[in-house]
Amino acid sequence: MAVSADFGSQPDDFHVEVVDSWPGISVVDVAGDVDLHSAPELRDTLSTLVDSDTRQVMLDLSNVTFLDSMALGVILGTKKRLAATGRDLELVVANPEIRRIFEITMLDRIFALHASRAEAGVPD
């Protein structure tokens, strides 16, 4: 399944793409600023996966440079939608500044945060 949105004309170079899929597992790579303007594209990509037969979504935020409350809401909403049907959302958060956002908001207690795909058990 190839789902992507690339908005290279924006100064933040936002990009979201389903980069890998195995039976029941999808890896979504996100890059750039995830904010009020780009969060709807992230939501659309994740909603497509929620509506599919994917049992686990790995959201790789390693290349994210900024994350606002709108983006956090999209990610949390996806987690809730997946959990309601016994499925899971895990996050790869390599950037310490982005990880700190999850810690400050205490969302690190809700999400499994991994420093790399390999740590999460998903090949790079």
C-alpha positions in Angstrom: 0.0 0.0 0.0 1.6 3.3 -1.0 0.0 6.3 0.6 2.0 9.6 0.6 1.7 13.3 0.7 4.6 15.5 -0.2 4.4 19.2 0.3 7.9 20.3 -0.7 6.7 23.7 -1.6 6.2 24.6 2.0 9.2 26.0 3.8 9.2 23.2 6.4 9.4 20.4 3.8 6.7 18.4 5.4 6.5 14.8 4.1 4.5 11.8 5.2 4.7 8.4 3.5 3.9 4.8 4.2 7.3 3.4 3.6 7.0 -0.3 4.5 4.2 -2.7 5.0 4.3 -6.3 6.2 1.2 -8.4 6.8 -0.6 -6.4 9.4 2.2 -3.9 10.1 2.7 -0.5 8.5 5.6 1.9 8.9 4.9 5.6 8.3 7.8 8.0 7.8 7.2 11.7 8.7 9.6 14.5 8.2 9.6 18.3 8.6 7.2 20.5 10.7 4.0 18.8 11.8 1.7 21.6 12.7 -1.7 23.1 12.1 -1.1 23.2 8.3 0.3 19.7 7.8 -1.5 17.8 10.5 -4.5 17.1 8.3 -2.3 15.3 5.7 -0.9 13.2 8.5 -4.4 12.5 9.8 -5.5 11.4 6.3 -2.6 9.0 5.9 -3.1 7.5 9.3 -6.9 7.2 8.8 -6.3 5.2 5.7 -4.3 2.8 7.7 -6.8 2.7 10.6 -9.5 1.8 8.0 -7.4 -1.0 6.6 -6.5 -4.4 8.0 -3.3 -3.1 9.6 -3.0 -4.3 13.1 0.0 -2.2 14.1 1.3 1.2 12.9 4.8 2.3 13.5 5.0 6.1 13.2 8.6 7.1 12.6 9.1 10.7 13.7 12.9 10.6 13.5 13.0 13.4 10.8 10.3 15.6 12.4 11.7 19.1 13.3 8.6 20.5 15.0 5.4 19.1 16.5 2.5 21.2 17.8 -0.7 20.4 19.7 -2.7 19.7 16.5 -0.2 17.1 15.5 -0.3 15.5 19.0 -4.1 15.4 18.7 -3.9 13.6 15.4 -1.4 11.0 16.8 -3.4 10.5 20.0 -6.7 10.2 18.0 -5.1 7.5 15.9 -3.9 5.6 18.9 -7.4 5.7 20.4 -9.0 4.5 17.1 -6.6 1.7 16.8 -6.9 0.7 20.4 -10.7 0.5 20.2 -10.2 -2.4 17.8 -7.3 -4.1 19.6 -4.6 -2.7 17.4 -1.6 -0.6 18.3 0.4 2.6 17.4 4.0 2.9 18.4 6.4 5.8 17.8 10.0 6.1 16.8 11.2 9.4 18.3 15.0 9.8 17.8 15.1 13.6 18.3 15.5 14.6 22.0 13.6 17.8 21.5 10.6 16.0 20.0 10.9 13.3 22.7 10.8 16.0 25.3 7.4 17.2 24.0 6.0 13.7 24.7 7.5 13.8 28.2 6.2 17.3 29.1 2.7 16.4 28.0 3.0 13.0 29.7 2.1 11.3 26.5 5.2 9.1 26.9 3.1 7.2 29.4 0.5 6.5 26.7 2.8 5.7 23.7 5.6 3.2 23.3 8.5 5.5 22.3 11.5 3.9 20.6 14.8 5.6 19.7 15.0 3.7 16.4 13.0 1.3 14.2 15.5 -1.5 15.1 14.8 -0.9 18.8 11.1 -1.2 18.1 11.7 -4.5 16.3 11.1 -3.2 12.8 14.0 -3.4 10.3 15.3 0.0 9.0 
